[in-house]
Amino acid sequence: MTNRSGKGALITGASAGLGEAFARLLAAEGHDVMLVARRTERLQALADELSATHGVRAIVCTLDLSVVGSAAQVQAAAESADFQVDILINNAGLAEPVSFLNLPVDNVRAMIEVMITGLTELTHRFAQGMADRGWGRIINVSSLSAFAPNSPGMLYTGIKSYVLNISQALDMQLKPSGVHVTALCPGFTWTEFHDTQGTREWANQLPAFAWQDAPTVVKAGWEAVTRGEPVCVPGVVNKAVASFTKHLPERLRYLFGKHARMVH
């Protein structure tokens, strides 16, 4: 049975971590979900579970968002399935623990395609429909690192800063139309991020109070976009870190950045 009482939510990077947590939260609230990621089996298992548990429509779109033109394919898949996107969660991301000059150019391009080009294009493709209908919610997953000093040769901080800034700019334009845009800026979160990045051993040395779980982060982000807050930094510790680092003089930010590690 399909629940048509809710809205339609498109979630990228939905096979694990924050994306999966967003899918679970939104389905539990009665929203249909379109799950986008590369791993078909995990997506289908999640879709089947959400449909059976919550009676919502849950469809799978298997795509590699690092491929040029993938945003157009996502839109085509939504239109083909007659899936109206009222909620867009731009969560897909990837990171490399290797500095810029040691990173293959294809990896550089993939990071930019997924977290800048793809995120921006998906927002552009679906935001107008939301504005025309007078309601929409867009969450772009940034990072606490968007407030932090740059790390030597790391693209991640700059990319997430872009996500933070563009989200605020879009919220200014779209809010009068009933569309809220929020940059969700989590700190250290228990997901697969550090496993895929190869930094799990280092991350495990951090104190427990520095960490949040994915459902907590997602709940904070959803509540923030519902209230119309353009930026959400979940957690007291993360809020304090963001406030401290963004007000540092540039010279100190540069010096601190030399010793920084990536967070998410």
N, C-alpha and C positions, 0 to 999 in steps of 0.2 A: 504494500500500500504506500502511496506517495502522499506526503504531507505538503499541501499547497498553502498552508496558512502562513508560513514564514517567507523569508526572502531567499534569493539565490546567492550563494557564496562561492567564489572561486579562490582557491588556495594553492599557491605554488610551493614547491618543496614540501608536499603534504605527506610524504611517506615516512617521516620520522620527526623527532624533535618538536620545535615550536609549531611547524606546519601540521603535524598530526594532532597536537594539542588544540590548535585552533579548530581543526575539523571536528574533533570530539565536542568542544564547547559549543560550536555553532549548531551542530546537528542536535545536540541535547536541547537547544533552545527552539528547535523546530525548523531550522533553515535547511533547505536543500544545499548540497555541496557538490562542487566539481573539483576533483582532486588532480593536481598536476605535478608530475615528477617523472623520474626516469625508470623507477623500479615497478614494473607492472604488477608483479605478484603481491608486493606489500600494499600497493594502492588498492588492488582489487579486494584483498582480505579486509582492509579497513573499510572500503565502500560497502562490502557485504555486511560487515558488523554494524555499521552506522544505520544502514537501511533497515536491518532486522530489529535493531534495538530501539530506534527512534521513529521509524516509519517515514523517514525522509527520502527524497530522491538523492542518490549518491552515484555519481558517474565518474569514470576514470578517463584521464587524458594522459597518455604516456608520451612524454616529450623531453628532449634534452634542451633546456633553455639556453645553453651556451651556443647553440647553432643559430646562425644568422637567419632571421625570418621566423623564428619560433613563436613570437608574439602574435603574428598574423595567423599561424596555425592554431594557436589557442583560441583566438576569436572565431575562426572558422569552425572549430570543434564545438564551441558553445552554441553558435548559430545552428549548426547541423543538428544538435541535440535539443534545439528549442529551449535553451537554458538561459534565462535572463540573469545577468550579473548585476546584483544590487550591492554586494559586498565583495571587495577585492582585498585579499591578503597577499601582498608581495613579500613572501618570506624566503624564497629560494636564494641560496647563497653558497659561496665556496671561498676558501681562503688557502693561501700557500704560506708555509713557514719559511720560505726562501725569499731573499731580498731581490730587488728588481733586476739587477744585472745578471743574477744567477738563475733567473726564472725564464724558461723557454717562452718565446713570444706568443705561441699558441695558448699558453696558460694565462698570460697577461690578457690576451684578447677574450678568453673565456670568462675571466673575472669581470671584465668590463661589460661583456655582453649580458651576463646574468644579472648583475647587481646595479648596472646603470642603464644600459640600452634597453634591456628587456623590461625592467621595472618601469622605466619611463614610458615605454611604448605601450605596455599593457594598461597603464593608468590612462594614457591618452585615448586608447581604443575604447575603454569602458566608461570613463568619467562623463563623457557627453551624454550618454544615455541616462545615467544617474541624474544628471542635472536637468535633463528634459523631463524626467519623471518626478523631480522635486525631492528625491531622497537617495542617499547613498552613503556608504561607509568604506573608507580606504585606509588600510594600515600598511605602512611600509616599514619593514623591519630594518632598523639601523643598528646602532650599537653604542654602548657607553664610550667606546673608543672614539666616537665622533666628537666628543668633548675633550679628548686627551691630546697630549702632544704627539706629533708624528714620530714614528719609529724609523730607524735607518732603513731606507730602501723598501719599506712596506707600502703596498698599494691599499691595503684594507682600510686604514684610518682615513685616507683621502676619499675612498669610495663611500664609506659610511657617513662621512661629513656631507658629501653630496646628497645622499639619501635624506639626511636630516634637513638640509637647507631646502631642497626641492619640495619636500613634504610641507614645510611651513608656507612656502610660496603658493603651492597649489591650494592649501587650506584657505588662504586669504582670498583666492579667486572663487573657489567653489562653495564656500560656506553660505553665501547669500542664496545659493540655489538649493540648499538643504543637503549638501554633500559635505561630510566631515572627513578630513584627512589628518592622520596622526602618524608621526614618526615614533615607533616603539624602539627604545634604546636600552636593551638589557645589558647587564654586566655578565659575570660568570654564571652560566646556566648549565644544569645537568642535561646535556644532550650528547649526540654523537660528534659534535663539532670538534672537540679536542682529539678525539680518536682519529678522525679523518685528516686532521691537521698534523698529527704526530706529536702533540704536546700534552698528552694525557698524563704522563709521568710527572711533568712539571706542574700541571694543574692540580694534581692530587696533593701537592705539598701546601696548597693554599688553605687557610683556616676555613672551617665550616660556615662561619657567619658571612663569608664573602659570596656564598653560592645561593642560588634560587633554583627551584624546579620549574619545568616548562609550564605546567598548568597555572602556577602562580603568576608567572610572567604574562601568559596569554590572557588571564582574567584581568590583570591590570591594564593591558593594552586595550581590550575590548571595552572595559568600563571607561577608559579615557576617551576613546573615539566616540562612544555613545554620548559622553558629556560635551564633546566638541573641543577637547584639549589637543592642540597641534603637536605637542611633544609629551611623551610618557617615558620617564625614567623610573622603572619599578624598583622599590626597595629603599629603605632609609640610607643604607650604606652607599648605594649607588648614587642616590641624590646628592649626598655629601661629597662624593668623589667628583661628580660632574660639576657641582658648584665651585669646588676648590680649583680644579684644573682649568676650567674655562676662563677664570679670572687671573691666572698667572701671567706675569709679564712675558712678552715673546722670548726674551733671552733665556728666562728660566724654563719656558716650555721647550725650547730647543735643547737645553742641557738635559732636562728630565727625559726628553724623547729618546735620547741616545741609549737610555737604559730601560726603555719601556718594553713590555710584552703585550701581545695582542689579547684582547678580551672579547668575550661574547657569551 
